[in-house]
């Protein structure tokens, strides 16, 4: 296998960081999935180089796909548990709705939040 060029490494790290952000995970979560002790970027790239040496970019992609599928199935299992708990905790939720007056979704990124604030301000 050819070695990853420094440009390819930079692009791969940029992709991985964006991918992590998109799924709401950290480098620490990725390090755990890759079974490496450190979550530092240098250690992650070392592991990605190792994967590349064992099977090229396809091997890296296969491993990242497995990790993503694991995360998605974990989230789906958690969502199913939450849905089951929603029915039993409906009265509790009804009592706490007063505290959620802002209808704030903390998962929005900053740009979306700013846009929503501007839109809300124009309406009022």
Secondary structure, DSSP 8 states (H G I E B T S, - for coil): -----HHHHHHHHHHHHHHHHHHT--HHHHHHHHT-S--SHHHHHHHHHHHHHHHHHHHHHHHHHHHHHHHHHHHHHHHHHHHHHHHHTHHHHHHHGGGGTT---TTS-HHHHHHHHHHHHHH-
